């Protein structure tokens, strides 16, 4: 397969300002998003914030111990004869409740921008700068930007160091010699204080007294800066070819470049780190970026749809290629990402662990399990916190929270503490890591995650003597979040996932030649089967209005056969359910990962035409912007679970799934309209 041709024909190429589609460079731990100038020169021309974010850059407003879990009110839910406490309502402790939701939050580390001057010496605005062409070279990881200022050409190359949180910039323009092109670095206030995250996604540039920036070292070719924000701090180092640095504001530093040779070319690098950043020269970064991304595309799996006659194939291939790049940049780091990656803060900059599967399950399927293992190790660091959460509620093992910061502590929320479908995620992801590298060392490394998760799962279930089966809830909130905590009983997806996760734990014990907890087998083999009514599965047992009053948000009952093998599921009933969902669901209320979820269900049911239809449904939440991001709504312009879900579904449709029919591309139509060539894909569990 000519992999380079597949990648390069899908490069994002922009010839006008795209307010929803800034392009980004990054390395999985850090990313930088740019406007049409290749930097963050005209942020007000974009609907979406232009972010500079990292995995290590976090902040607590006012300090780390302003409030603690003891400062909020917990709601007690009746749980089969005992009360279990959840931090779900603020009641009379609103200040503490909202502070804990907002902290810690990811930092916008700084804005790197051009200051462009017109011929009359005044600052050029966006009306004076004309986008000519911008191309994200996916094969090299270098962003190429061309624009003009009053007719004068500017060409910019922007890249991220694969190993350091460092941005390299190379500029070609006669404006440098004329003194009409400057660069500046400015830092915003760190706080996130608005109680609605969607109203605080843009940085605050007004509270200069809330943070401190110190120039600690400066020369003709470099400068070091120290940032102090309450009890948090980080450092920045800037190196350049030649020029003069001036402080032009309390938190702003302007560099006046000087061309040392008659080339009209000038370059610099800016690195960020918790302490002592070490930037490489721009030429080195550009070279290592090219080597890194060429290896990325050559070493993982690949797919070519160019031989297809279905007119939708080119768009699907574009989404597949761009999603691989975006997920590597924004979801391939050492922690589960937030749903917007490093683009900007969503849900107060927190990670949502129920989304980790959607962000990362595709990595091993595309022969890139090493990118999943980076974030899997984080569960080992928060295992004590997860065990304490389970213990505090009277359960065994480890309970993985839903909405968390880097420290893994649960966040109070009207919904998050009641969700349970994130619980088996690390077990399924660990199994994927093992299948990618079936060695005892992998089992030893992740066994504590798998076994502690299983211990919680058996203690969470309840034995229903009348049914002679184990049940889930109430209280719980299903993946379809519009159900009451104290009414939800036995949602199909969660039932199937409980059985699936416990069977993984048993299998891991057997592989390690050690006895499994007998309760794991007992509960897995006695999970209650999900309820169906009139030939379709319900959202949960107490929801007769599944397809009338509750036909919005996620149709998550479909996940029981699609994402999962469906050992508790009747295929014909699930087929009826899928068709009912297609007919009556409110797709404007759905989310980006719902479409690939439906496609996976259709594929397992032997409905490949329907699988492709779902994958390419014409719906707002299934929009993929020119930059490749899955658009959801104003305020949520990037939604990486949609990109990850797409990659998982496409891999499954091409390479199949465990226990599935042995035939080529089983999830794609077999009528000749789809030519699906691929290398290196792995089947789904």
C-alpha positions as CSV (number, residue, x, y, z in Angstrom):
1,X,0.0,0.0,0.0
2,X,1.2,3.5,-0.8
3,X,0.7,4.9,2.6
4,X,2.2,8.3,1.9
5,X,-0.3,8.8,-0.9
6,X,-3.2,7.9,1.4
7,X,-2.1,10.4,4.0
8,X,-1.0,13.3,1.8
9,X,-4.2,13.3,-0.3
10,X,-6.1,13.9,3.0
11,X,-4.0,16.8,4.2
12,X,-6.2,19.6,5.5
13,X,-5.8,22.5,3.0
14,X,-7.5,25.8,3.9
15,X,-7.6,28.8,1.5
16,X,-9.8,31.0,3.6
17,X,-10.4,31.7,7.3
18,X,-12.2,28.8,8.9
19,X,-13.5,30.1,12.2
20,X,-14.3,26.6,13.6
21,X,-11.2,24.8,12.2
22,X,-7.9,25.9,13.7
23,X,-5.1,23.4,13.0
24,X,-2.9,22.0,15.7
25,X,0.5,20.4,16.2
26,X,1.4,18.3,19.2
27,X,3.0,15.1,20.6
28,X,0.3,13.5,22.8
29,X,1.5,15.3,25.9
30,X,1.2,18.8,24.6
31,X,-0.4,20.6,21.7
32,X,-0.6,24.1,20.1
33,X,-3.5,25.3,18.0
34,X,-3.0,28.0,15.4
35,X,-5.0,30.4,13.2
36,X,-4.3,31.0,9.5
37,X,-1.0,32.7,10.4
38,X,0.5,29.6,11.9
39,X,0.4,31.2,15.3
40,X,-2.3,32.6,17.5
41,X,-2.3,36.1,16.0
42,X,-6.1,36.7,15.5
43,X,-7.9,34.6,18.1
44,X,-11.0,36.9,18.0
45,X,-11.6,35.8,14.4
46,X,-12.2,32.2,15.5
47,X,-15.3,30.8,17.3
48,X,-13.1,28.3,19.1
49,X,-10.3,29.1,21.6
50,X,-6.7,28.7,20.3
51,X,-5.1,26.5,23.0
52,X,-1.6,25.8,24.3
53,X,-2.1,23.0,26.7
54,X,-0.2,20.1,28.3
55,X,-0.7,17.0,30.5
56,X,1.3,18.6,33.4
57,X,-0.1,22.1,33.4
58,X,-2.9,22.3,36.1
59,X,-4.0,24.9,38.5
60,X,-6.1,25.3,41.6
61,X,-7.7,28.7,42.1
62,X,-6.6,30.2,45.4
63,X,-4.5,27.2,46.3
64,X,-4.7,23.4,46.6
65,X,-6.7,23.2,49.8
66,X,-9.3,25.8,49.6
67,X,-12.1,23.2,49.9
68,X,-12.1,19.4,50.3
69,X,-14.6,16.6,50.1
70,X,-15.7,17.2,53.7
71,X,-16.9,20.7,52.7
72,X,-19.8,19.5,50.5
73,X,-23.1,17.9,51.2
74,X,-23.6,14.3,50.1
75,X,-26.9,12.9,49.0
76,X,-27.9,9.5,50.4
77,X,-29.4,6.9,48.1
78,X,-31.2,3.8,49.4
79,X,-29.2,0.8,48.2
80,X,-30.8,-2.5,49.1
81,X,-31.1,-1.9,52.8
82,X,-28.4,0.7,53.4
83,X,-27.6,4.3,52.5
84,X,-24.8,5.1,50.0
85,X,-23.5,8.7,49.8
86,X,-22.9,10.5,46.5
87,X,-21.7,14.1,46.0
88,X,-24.5,15.1,43.6
89,X,-26.3,18.3,44.8
90,X,-24.8,21.5,46.1
91,X,-27.7,22.3,48.4
92,X,-26.3,24.7,51.1
93,X,-22.6,24.2,50.2
94,X,-22.6,25.8,46.7
95,X,-19.3,27.6,46.9
96,X,-17.4,24.4,47.9
97,X,-19.3,22.3,45.4
98,X,-18.5,24.5,42.5
99,X,-14.9,25.1,43.5
100,X,-14.4,21.3,43.6
101,X,-16.0,21.0,40.1
102,X,-13.7,23.7,38.8
103,X,-10.4,22.6,40.4
104,X,-7.9,21.4,39.4
105,X,-8.3,22.7,35.8
106,X,-5.9,22.5,32.9
107,X,-4.0,25.7,32.1
108,X,-3.8,27.7,29.0
109,X,0.0,28.0,29.1
110,X,0.3,31.0,26.9
111,X,-0.5,32.7,23.6
112,X,2.2,32.8,20.9
113,X,1.4,35.4,18.2
114,X,2.6,37.7,15.5
115,X,2.4,41.5,15.9
116,X,2.2,42.6,12.3
117,X,2.6,46.2,11.2
118,X,1.1,48.0,8.3
119,X,3.1,50.4,6.1
120,X,2.0,53.3,8.2
121,X,3.4,51.7,11.3
122,X,0.0,50.8,12.9
123,X,-0.8,47.3,14.0
124,X,-2.4,45.2,11.3
125,X,-5.8,43.8,12.0
126,X,-7.4,40.7,10.6
127,X,-8.8,42.9,7.7
128,X,-5.2,43.7,6.7
129,X,-4.1,40.0,6.6
130,X,-5.3,37.8,3.8
131,X,-5.1,34.0,4.1
132,X,-3.5,32.5,1.0
133,X,-3.0,28.8,1.8
134,X,-2.6,26.7,4.9
135,X,-1.7,23.0,4.8
136,X,-1.2,20.6,7.7
137,X,1.4,18.2,6.4
138,X,0.3,15.1,8.3
139,X,3.3,13.1,7.0
140,X,5.8,15.5,8.6
141,X,3.7,17.1,11.4
142,X,4.6,20.6,10.1
143,X,1.9,23.2,9.6
144,X,2.6,25.4,6.5
145,X,0.9,28.8,6.5
146,X,0.9,31.5,3.8
147,X,-0.7,34.9,4.1
148,X,-0.2,38.5,3.0
149,X,-0.1,41.8,4.9
150,X,-1.0,44.6,2.6
151,X,0.3,42.5,-0.3
152,X,3.5,41.5,1.5
153,X,4.0,37.7,1.6
154,X,4.6,35.8,4.9
155,X,5.3,32.1,4.9
156,X,5.4,30.2,8.3
157,X,6.3,26.7,9.3
158,X,5.1,25.5,12.8
159,X,6.0,22.2,14.4
160,X,6.0,20.5,17.8
161,X,8.9,18.6,19.2
162,X,8.0,14.9,19.4
163,X,9.8,14.6,22.8
164,X,9.5,18.0,24.4
165,X,6.6,20.5,24.9
166,X,8.2,22.9,22.5
167,X,7.0,24.8,19.5
168,X,9.3,25.6,16.6
169,X,8.5,28.5,14.2
170,X,10.3,29.4,11.0
171,X,9.3,32.5,9.1
172,X,10.1,33.7,5.6
173,X,9.1,37.3,4.8
174,X,10.6,40.6,3.7
175,X,8.6,42.1,6.6
176,X,11.3,40.9,9.0
177,X,14.0,43.2,7.5
178,X,11.5,46.1,7.4
179,X,10.8,45.7,11.1
180,X,7.1,45.0,10.5
181,X,6.9,41.5,11.8
182,X,7.3,40.9,15.6
183,X,6.4,37.9,17.8
184,X,4.9,38.2,21.3
185,X,4.2,35.8,24.1
186,X,1.4,36.7,26.5
187,X,0.0,34.8,29.5
188,X,-3.7,34.8,30.6
189,X,-5.1,34.6,34.1
190,X,-5.3,31.0,35.2
191,X,-8.7,31.0,36.9
192,X,-11.8,29.2,36.0
193,X,-14.6,30.6,38.1
194,X,-17.7,30.5,36.0
195,X,-20.1,27.8,37.1
196,X,-20.9,26.8,33.5
197,X,-17.7,25.5,31.8
198,X,-19.1,26.4,28.4
199,X,-19.1,30.1,29.4
200,X,-15.5,30.0,30.5
201,X,-13.7,28.3,27.7
202,X,-12.0,31.4,26.5
203,X,-8.9,32.6,28.5
204,X,-9.3,35.6,30.9
205,X,-6.8,38.4,29.9
206,X,-8.0,41.0,32.5
207,X,-6.9,39.8,35.9
208,X,-3.3,40.7,35.8
209,X,-2.9,40.7,39.6
210,X,-4.0,37.0,39.8
211,X,-0.7,35.7,38.5
212,X,3.0,36.6,38.2
213,X,5.5,36.4,35.3
214,X,9.2,36.9,35.9
215,X,11.9,37.3,33.3
216,X,14.7,35.3,35.0
217,X,17.3,35.3,32.3
218,X,17.7,37.1,29.0
219,X,20.4,37.4,26.2
220,X,20.5,38.3,22.6
221,X,19.4,34.8,21.7
222,X,17.3,33.4,24.6
223,X,15.1,34.2,27.5
224,X,13.8,32.3,30.5
225,X,10.5,33.0,32.2
226,X,8.9,31.8,35.4
227,X,5.2,31.7,35.9
228,X,3.6,31.8,39.4
229,X,-0.2,31.1,39.8
230,X,-1.3,30.8,43.5
231,X,0.5,27.6,44.6
232,X,1.3,26.4,41.1
233,X,4.1,27.4,38.7
234,X,5.8,26.5,35.5
235,X,8.6,27.8,33.3
236,X,9.1,28.9,29.7
237,X,12.2,29.2,27.6
238,X,12.5,31.0,24.3
239,X,15.4,30.7,22.0
240,X,15.9,32.5,18.6
241,X,18.3,33.2,15.8
242,X,18.8,36.9,16.6
243,X,16.7,39.7,17.9
244,X,15.8,41.8,20.9
245,X,13.3,41.0,23.6
246,X,11.2,43.6,25.3
247,X,8.6,43.4,28.1
248,X,5.6,45.1,26.7
249,X,3.0,44.3,29.4
250,X,2.7,42.8,32.9
251,X,2.5,39.4,31.3
252,X,3.6,40.1,27.7
253,X,7.0,39.8,26.0
254,X,7.7,41.0,22.5
255,X,10.6,39.8,20.3
256,X,11.9,41.9,17.5
257,X,13.6,39.5,15.1
258,X,16.7,40.4,13.2
259,X,17.8,38.6,10.0
260,X,21.4,37.7,10.2
261,X,21.8,36.6,6.6
262,X,20.2,37.9,3.4
263,X,17.6,35.1,3.3
264,X,14.5,36.7,4.7
265,X,14.3,33.7,7.0
266,X,14.2,33.6,10.8
267,X,13.3,31.0,13.4
268,X,12.7,30.4,17.1
269,X,11.6,27.8,19.5
270,X,9.5,28.2,22.7
271,X,9.4,25.4,25.3
272,X,7.1,25.0,28.3
273,X,7.7,22.7,31.3
274,X,6.8,22.4,35.0
275,X,10.5,23.3,35.5
276,X,13.6,23.9,33.4
277,X,12.4,23.5,29.8
278,X,15.0,22.6,27.2
279,X,14.0,23.9,23.7
280,X,15.8,22.5,20.6
281,X,16.6,24.9,17.7
282,X,13.8,25.2,15.2
283,X,15.7,23.3,12.5
284,X,16.1,20.3,14.9
285,X,12.5,20.3,15.8
286,X,11.3,20.5,12.2
287,X,13.6,17.6,11.3
288,X,12.6,15.4,14.3
289,X,8.9,16.1,13.7
290,X,9.2,14.9,10.1
291,X,11.0,11.7,11.2
292,X,8.5,11.1,14.0
293,X,5.4,11.4,11.9
294,X,6.8,9.4,9.0
295,X,7.4,6.6,11.5
296,X,3.9,7.0,12.9
297,X,2.3,6.5,9.5
298,X,4.6,3.7,8.4
299,X,4.4,1.6,11.6
300,X,0.7,1.5,12.4
301,X,-2.2,0.1,10.5
302,X,-3.4,1.8,7.3
303,X,-6.5,1.9,5.1
304,X,-7.1,2.9,1.5
305,X,-10.7,3.4,0.2
306,X,-9.7,5.1,-3.1
307,X,-11.0,2.1,-5.1
308,X,-14.5,2.4,-3.9
309,X,-17.4,3.6,-6.1
310,X,-19.6,4.7,-3.2
311,X,-19.4,8.5,-3.3
312,X,-19.1,8.7,0.5
313,X,-15.8,6.7,0.5
314,X,-13.5,9.7,0.0
315,X,-15.1,11.5,3.0
316,X,-14.8,8.4,5.2
317,X,-11.2,8.0,4.3
318,X,-10.6,11.7,5.1
319,X,-12.2,11.3,8.5
320,X,-10.1,8.1,9.2
321,X,-6.8,9.7,8.3
322,X,-7.4,13.0,10.2
323,X,-8.8,11.1,13.2
324,X,-5.6,9.1,13.5
325,X,-3.5,12.3,13.5
326,X,-5.8,14.1,16.0
327,X,-6.0,11.2,18.4
328,X,-2.3,10.8,18.4
329,X,-1.9,14.5,19.1
330,X,-4.7,15.0,21.6
331,X,-5.4,11.5,23.1
332,X,-2.1,9.7,23.0
333,X,-0.6,11.0,26.2
334,X,0.1,9.7,29.8
335,X,-3.4,10.5,31.1
336,X,-6.8,10.0,29.7
337,X,-7.6,13.2,27.8
338,X,-10.4,15.6,28.3
339,X,-13.0,15.4,25.5
340,X,-11.6,18.4,23.7
341,X,-8.0,17.2,24.0
342,X,-5.6,20.1,24.2
343,X,-7.7,22.4,22.1
344,X,-9.4,24.1,25.1
345,X,-11.0,23.3,28.4
346,X,-14.3,21.4,28.4
347,X,-16.1,20.4,31.6
348,X,-13.6,22.5,33.6
349,X,-10.6,20.9,32.0
350,X,-11.3,17.5,33.6
351,X,-11.0,14.0,32.1
352,X,-14.1,11.9,31.7
353,X,-13.1,8.3,32.4
354,X,-16.3,6.8,30.8
355,X,-14.9,8.3,27.6
356,X,-11.4,6.8,27.9
357,X,-12.5,3.7,25.9
358,X,-13.7,6.0,23.1
359,X,-10.5,8.0,23.1
360,X,-8.1,5.1,23.1
361,X,-9.6,1.7,22.3
362,X,-8.8,2.2,18.6
363,X,-5.0,2.5,19.3
364,X,-4.4,-1.3,19.6
365,X,-6.8,-2.0,16.8
366,X,-4.7,0.2,14.5
367,X,-1.5,-1.5,15.8
368,X,-0.5,1.4,18.1
369,X,-1.1,-0.2,21.5
370,X,1.9,1.7,22.8
371,X,-0.2,4.9,22.7
372,X,-2.9,3.2,24.8
373,X,-0.4,1.9,27.3
374,X,0.8,5.5,28.0
375,X,-2.6,6.4,29.6
376,X,-3.2,3.0,31.1
377,X,-0.4,3.4,33.5
378,X,-2.2,6.4,35.0
379,X,-4.7,4.0,36.6
380,X,-2.0,2.5,38.7
381,X,-1.2,5.9,40.1
382,X,-4.8,6.6,41.1
383,X,-5.5,3.0,42.4
384,X,-5.3,4.0,46.1
385,X,-7.8,6.9,45.4
386,X,-10.2,4.5,43.6
387,X,-9.9,2.0,46.4
388,X,-10.7,4.7,49.0
389,X,-13.7,5.8,47.0
390,X,-15.1,2.2,47.0
391,X,-14.4,1.8,50.7
392,X,-16.1,5.0,51.6
393,X,-19.3,3.7,50.0
394,X,-19.1,0.3,51.6
395,X,-17.7,-1.6,48.6
396,X,-14.7,-3.7,48.0
397,X,-12.0,-3.1,45.4
398,X,-11.5,0.0,43.3
399,X,-14.3,2.3,42.0
400,X,-13.1,4.4,39.1
401,X,-14.7,7.8,39.2
402,X,-16.2,9.5,36.2
403,X,-15.0,13.2,36.1
404,X,-11.5,13.8,37.5
405,X,-8.4,15.9,37.4
406,X,-4.9,14.5,37.2
407,X,-5.1,13.2,40.8
408,X,-8.0,10.8,40.1
409,X,-10.4,12.3,42.7
410,X,-14.1,12.3,41.8
411,X,-15.7,15.6,41.1
412,X,-19.1,16.5,42.5
413,X,-21.8,16.6,39.8
414,X,-25.5,16.1,39.3
415,X,-24.7,13.1,37.1
416,X,-21.0,12.0,37.2
417,X,-20.9,10.1,40.6
418,X,-23.8,7.9,39.6
419,X,-22.3,6.5,36.4
420,X,-20.9,3.0,36.4
421,X,-20.0,2.1,32.8
422,X,-16.5,3.4,33.2
423,X,-15.8,0.6,35.7
424,X,-14.9,-2.2,33.2
425,X,-13.1,0.2,30.8
426,X,-9.6,-0.4,32.2
427,X,-10.2,-4.1,32.2
428,X,-11.2,-4.2,28.5
429,X,-8.3,-1.8,27.6
430,X,-5.8,-3.9,29.6
431,X,-7.0,-7.0,27.7
432,X,-6.4,-5.1,24.4
433,X,-2.9,-4.3,25.6
434,X,-2.3,-8.0,26.4
435,X,-3.6,-9.2,23.1
436,X,-1.3,-6.7,21.3
437,X,1.6,-8.1,23.3
438,X,0.7,-11.4,24.9
439,X,3.4,-11.6,27.5
440,X,3.3,-12.3,31.2
441,X,4.9,-8.9,31.9
442,X,1.8,-7.2,30.6
443,X,-0.4,-9.3,32.9
444,X,1.8,-8.6,35.9
445,X,1.8,-4.9,35.1
446,X,-1.9,-4.4,35.0
447,X,-3.3,-7.2,37.1
448,X,-3.9,-4.9,40.1
449,X,-6.1,-2.7,38.0
450,X,-8.1,-5.6,36.6
451,X,-8.5,-7.5,39.9
452,X,-9.4,-4.4,42.0
453,X,-12.0,-3.4,39.4
454,X,-13.5,-6.9,39.5
455,X,-13.7,-6.9,43.3
456,X,-15.7,-3.7,43.2
457,X,-18.0,-5.0,40.5
458,X,-19.0,-8.1,42.4
459,X,-19.6,-6.1,45.6
460,X,-21.7,-3.6,43.7
461,X,-24.2,-6.1,42.3
462,X,-27.2,-7.4,44.3
463,X,-28.5,-10.9,44.4
464,X,-32.2,-11.0,43.4
465,X,-33.5,-14.2,45.0
466,X,-36.8,-14.2,43.0
467,X,-34.9,-14.1,39.7
468,X,-31.9,-16.1,40.9
469,X,-29.7,-13.5,39.2
470,X,-27.5,-10.5,40.0
471,X,-28.9,-7.1,39.2
472,X,-27.5,-3.6,38.8
473,X,-29.1,-0.7,40.6
474,X,-30.8,1.3,41.6
475,X,-29.1,3.6,42.4
476,X,-27.2,4.2,39.2
477,X,-27.2,6.4,36.1
478,X,-26.8,4.6,32.8
479,X,-24.6,5.7,29.9
480,X,-27.7,7.4,28.6
481,X,-27.6,10.1,31.3
482,X,-31.2,11.3,31.2
483,X,-32.4,8.8,33.7
484,X,-33.1,9.2,37.5
485,X,-30.5,7.8,39.8
486,X,-33.1,6.1,42.1
487,X,-35.1,4.5,39.2
488,X,-32.5,3.0,36.9
489,X,-32.4,-0.8,37.0
490,X,-30.5,-3.2,34.8
491,X,-29.5,-1.1,31.7
492,X,-28.6,-3.6,29.0
493,X,-25.1,-2.2,28.1
494,X,-24.0,-2.1,31.7
495,X,-25.3,-5.7,32.4
496,X,-23.3,-7.0,29.4
497,X,-20.2,-5.0,30.3
498,X,-20.3,-6.3,33.9
499,X,-20.3,-9.9,32.7
500,X,-17.6,-9.1,30.1
501,X,-15.3,-7.4,32.6
502,X,-15.6,-10.1,35.2
503,X,-14.8,-12.8,32.6
504,X,-11.6,-10.9,31.7
505,X,-10.6,-10.9,35.4
506,X,-11.1,-14.7,35.6
507,X,-9.1,-15.2,32.4
508,X,-6.2,-13.0,33.7
509,X,-6.1,-15.1,36.9
510,X,-5.9,-18.3,34.8
511,X,-3.1,-16.8,32.7
512,X,-1.2,-15.9,35.8
513,X,-1.7,-19.4,37.3
514,X,-3.4,-18.1,40.4
515,X,-6.8,-18.7,41.8
516,X,-9.5,-16.3,40.7
517,X,-12.0,-14.8,43.2
518,X,-14.9,-17.3,43.0
519,X,-17.3,-14.4,43.2
520,X,-16.1,-13.2,39.8
521,X,-17.2,-16.4,38.1
522,X,-20.4,-16.6,40.1
523,X,-21.6,-13.1,39.3
524,X,-20.5,-13.2,35.7
525,X,-22.5,-16.5,35.1
526,X,-25.6,-15.2,36.9
527,X,-26.1,-11.7,35.5
528,X,-29.7,-11.0,34.8
529,X,-30.7,-10.7,31.2
530,X,-31.9,-7.3,30.0
531,X,-35.6,-6.6,29.8
532,X,-37.3,-6.4,26.4
533,X,-40.8,-5.2,25.7
534,X,-42.7,-5.6,22.4
535,X,-39.6,-7.1,20.9
536,X,-37.1,-4.3,21.7
537,X,-34.7,-3.7,24.5
538,X,-35.5,-0.9,26.9
539,X,-33.0,1.7,28.2
540,X,-33.5,0.0,31.6
541,X,-36.2,-2.1,33.2
542,X,-38.1,0.9,34.6
543,X,-38.2,2.8,31.4
544,X,-41.3,1.9,29.3
545,X,-41.0,5.2,27.5
546,X,-37.6,4.4,26.0
547,X,-38.7,5.2,22.4
548,X,-41.2,8.0,23.2
549,X,-40.2,10.1,26.2
550,X,-36.5,9.1,26.5
551,X,-35.5,8.8,22.8
552,X,-32.7,11.3,23.2
553,X,-29.1,11.4,24.3
554,X,-27.3,8.1,23.8
555,X,-29.1,5.0,22.6
556,X,-26.7,3.1,24.8
557,X,-28.7,-0.1,25.0
558,X,-27.2,-0.8,21.5
559,X,-23.7,-1.0,23.1
560,X,-24.5,-4.4,24.6
561,X,-24.1,-6.0,21.1
562,X,-21.6,-4.0,19.1
563,X,-19.0,-2.6,21.5
564,X,-19.4,-5.9,23.3
565,X,-20.1,-9.5,22.2
566,X,-23.6,-9.6,23.5
567,X,-23.6,-12.9,25.4
568,X,-26.7,-11.8,27.3
569,X,-28.4,-10.5,24.1
570,X,-30.9,-12.0,21.7
571,X,-29.8,-10.9,18.2
572,X,-33.2,-10.5,16.7
573,X,-34.4,-8.4,19.6
574,X,-31.3,-6.3,19.2
575,X,-31.9,-6.0,15.4
576,X,-35.4,-4.7,16.2
577,X,-34.0,-2.3,18.7
578,X,-31.4,-1.0,16.2
579,X,-34.1,-0.4,13.6
580,X,-36.4,1.3,16.2
581,X,-33.5,3.6,17.2
582,X,-32.9,4.5,13.6
583,X,-36.5,5.2,13.1
584,X,-37.4,7.4,16.1
585,X,-34.2,8.6,17.8
586,X,-33.7,12.3,18.2
587,X,-30.3,12.5,16.5
588,X,-29.8,16.2,17.1
589,X,-29.5,15.2,20.8
590,X,-27.1,12.3,20.2
591,X,-23.4,12.6,20.6
592,X,-20.5,12.0,18.2
593,X,-19.7,8.4,19.4
594,X,-23.3,7.3,19.1
595,X,-23.0,7.0,15.3
596,X,-20.0,4.6,15.4
597,X,-21.7,2.7,18.3
598,X,-24.7,2.1,16.0
599,X,-22.4,1.1,13.2
600,X,-20.7,-1.5,15.3
601,X,-24.1,-3.0,16.4
602,X,-25.2,-3.1,12.7
603,X,-21.9,-4.8,11.8
604,X,-22.3,-7.6,14.4
605,X,-25.8,-8.1,13.3
606,X,-24.7,-8.7,9.7
607,X,-26.1,-5.4,8.4
608,X,-23.1,-3.8,6.6
609,X,-25.1,-1.3,4.5
610,X,-26.7,0.0,7.7
611,X,-23.3,0.1,9.4
612,X,-22.0,2.5,6.7
613,X,-25.2,4.5,6.8
614,X,-24.9,5.1,10.5
615,X,-21.2,5.9,10.2
616,X,-21.9,8.6,7.7
617,X,-25.3,9.9,8.9
618,X,-26.0,13.4,7.9
619,X,-26.5,14.9,11.4
620,X,-25.0,17.9,13.2
621,X,-23.3,15.8,15.9
622,X,-21.7,13.6,13.1
623,X,-20.1,16.6,11.4
624,X,-16.4,16.5,10.8
625,X,-14.8,19.9,10.2
626,X,-12.1,20.7,7.7
627,X,-9.5,20.2,10.5
628,X,-11.0,16.7,11.2
629,X,-12.5,17.5,14.5
630,X,-16.0,16.1,15.3
631,X,-18.2,19.1,15.8
632,X,-21.1,18.9,18.3
633,X,-22.5,22.4,18.9
634,X,-21.3,26.0,19.5
635,X,-19.0,25.7,22.6
636,X,-18.1,22.1,21.8
637,X,-16.3,22.5,18.4
638,X,-14.0,19.5,19.0
639,X,-15.2,16.1,20.4
640,X,-12.5,13.5,20.3
641,X,-14.6,10.5,21.4
642,X,-16.3,10.8,18.0
643,X,-12.9,10.6,16.3
644,X,-11.9,7.6,18.4
645,X,-15.2,5.9,18.0
646,X,-15.0,6.3,14.2
647,X,-11.6,4.6,14.1
648,X,-12.8,1.7,16.4
649,X,-15.8,1.1,14.2
650,X,-13.9,1.2,10.9
651,X,-11.3,-1.1,12.2
652,X,-13.9,-3.6,13.4
653,X,-15.9,-3.3,10.1
654,X,-12.7,-4.2,8.2
655,X,-10.8,-6.7,10.5
656,X,-13.9,-8.2,12.2
657,X,-14.4,-9.1,15.9
658,X,-13.7,-12.1,18.1
659,X,-16.0,-14.9,17.3
660,X,-17.3,-13.3,14.2
661,X,-17.6,-14.7,10.7
662,X,-14.2,-15.2,9.0
663,X,-14.6,-13.1,5.8
664,X,-13.0,-10.1,4.4
665,X,-14.3,-6.7,5.5
666,X,-17.4,-8.1,7.2
667,X,-18.8,-4.7,8.3
668,X,-18.7,-3.2,4.8
669,X,-21.2,-3.9,1.9
670,X,-20.2,-6.8,-0.3
671,X,-21.9,-5.5,-3.5
672,X,-18.7,-4.1,-5.0
673,X,-19.3,-0.5,-4.1
674,X,-16.6,-0.5,-1.4
675,X,-13.0,-1.4,-2.0
676,X,-11.4,-1.5,1.5
677,X,-7.7,-2.2,1.4
678,X,-5.9,-2.3,4.7
679,X,-2.8,-3.5,6.5
680,X,-2.2,-4.2,10.2
681,X,-5.7,-3.8,11.7
682,X,-6.7,-6.0,14.6
683,X,-10.2,-7.5,15.3
684,X,-12.3,-6.0,18.2
685,X,-12.8,-8.2,21.3
